[in-house]
Amino acid sequence: MATYDLIIRNGNIVTSESTVQGDIAIKDGKIKEVSVGKSLEATADKEINAEGLHILPGLIDTHVHFNEPGRTEWEGLATGSRSLAAGGVTTFFDMPLNSTPPTINKANLELKSSLADEKSIVNPRFWGGLVPENIADLKELYENGVIGFKAFMSPSGIADFDNVDDESLFKGMKEIASFGSLLAVHAESTVICDQLAKEKQSQGKTSARDFVESRPIISEIEAVRRVISYAEATGCKLHIVHASSRKVVEVIKEAQQRGVDVTVETCPHYLSLTVKDLEEKGALAKCAPPLRDEEEVEDLWAAVANGEITVIGSDHSPAPASMKTITDNYFEGWGGISGAQSTLNILLTEGHFKRNLPLEKIVELTATNPAKLFGLATKGTIAEGYDADLAIVNLNESFELKKEDLFYRHKHSPYVGMTFKGKVKTTIVNGEIVFENGKIIVDGKAEVKA
């Protein structure tokens, strides 16, 4: 009789293709056997009875800002990775810009990677940055393991991470195409946003609605069209991050239909929050591109259901409470939403239960597609030979998110106070339980929460 490290029995196993009841056997961090329809005749050092529960591939969050090294007063790899684990996320891609130094060369990548090996309790991967001054460093970054590259077409808000002008964007894309990597782009028009913002503020118009109107959907569309033309000219694989509207997605869909290698991400906040939330919650709900109106939320859900969205990433962009205050001027205050812990909760509550989005589609958007797009050959599904990265969820359990539930360094989020249906009970990373029944588990022991 076979002996394993862990057996999960009687669970509803969800992949992008189906949901079936069965057992999962894990050894040495890998899924060794999946038995459907009959019980595994095997023993294990530990067993989990998942009867009535659903087992999903661990989420791959392709878009987080953990800010380490250099800005750990905003967030850090320890707190950030714990929040992900509590949300069923087992792998993250950290963005290059908020850390000091930013991830724009090999030395800076190695510094960040060594810190992640020491502090993260889930699997870390890293984006490299594309800025005007580092085009000569891109290939070396790629050879040292970055998942892809990130560029801003408008100011990033970070002094040591410049946005790209058109010339450096084109040259960078040509270089990235030469070694077969991918460029992710924050696509908003600097000209449109800057001019509208100046006009609004000069007239004393500084409300939440004014801020949103200063960064209109057309500013995203203009930038997306421009960078798609560069992708066509250079052959660079392109990924548009945090699309806030289906109108943006439609531009990408048209490019795909004519053969452009372009994909698109949206975020949970664009699927669950509106301008009204920005008005009510202030800076907790401020981001760029900004939140849109209710009809845009519904249209974006239609795009999700229709297969027009490639991946969903949190764009977790935290900051201290002192930076998240707005009085009467919404152009002030740091823009970024803390949401890494709640991605699956939002997709289950707003997607599965409210809009009948299949569980299989949620898995596709949060695990299978990210693994395929970014070449994570042993992640993204539940099958023999794959990494044992799993989230066990009780779909029947509802809860109100409270501040004390958050594992972020700063315990604020626009989702606090919301009621969600579908609670993560256990998260497993490389065969090891890292979260169970509300507690972080390190080296087999529950941590005392700070």
Secondary structure as UniProt FT lines:
FT   STRAND          2..14
FT   STRAND          19..27
FT   TURN            28..29
FT   STRAND          30..36
FT   STRAND          42..49
FT   TURN            51..52
FT   STRAND          54..57
FT   STRAND          59..64
FT   TURN            68..70
FT   TURN            72..74
FT   HELIX           77..86
FT   TURN            87..88
FT   STRAND          89..94
FT   HELIX           106..119
FT   STRAND          123..126
FT   STRAND          128..129
FT   TURN            132..133
FT   HELIX           135..137
FT   HELIX           138..143
FT   TURN            144..145
FT   STRAND          149..152
FT   TURN            159..160
FT   HELIX           166..178
FT   TURN            179..180
FT   STRAND          182..186
FT   HELIX           190..202
FT   TURN            203..204
FT   HELIX           208..214
FT   HELIX           217..234
FT   STRAND          237..240
FT   HELIX           246..257
FT   TURN            258..259
FT   STRAND          262..266
FT   HELIX           268..271
FT   HELIX           275..281
FT   HELIX           282..285
FT   HELIX           294..305
FT   TURN            306..307
FT   STRAND          311..312
FT   HELIX           321..323
FT   TURN            330..331
FT   TURN            340..341
FT   HELIX           343..346
FT   HELIX           347..353
FT   HELIX           354..355
FT   HELIX           359..363
FT   HELIX           364..368
FT   HELIX           369..373
FT   TURN            374..375
FT   TURN            377..378
FT   TURN            384..385
FT   STRAND          390..400
FT   HELIX           403..405
FT   TURN            414..417
FT   STRAND          419..429
FT   TURN            430..431
FT   STRAND          432..436
FT   TURN            437..438
FT   STRAND          439..442
FT   TURN            443..444
FT   STRAND          445..446
//
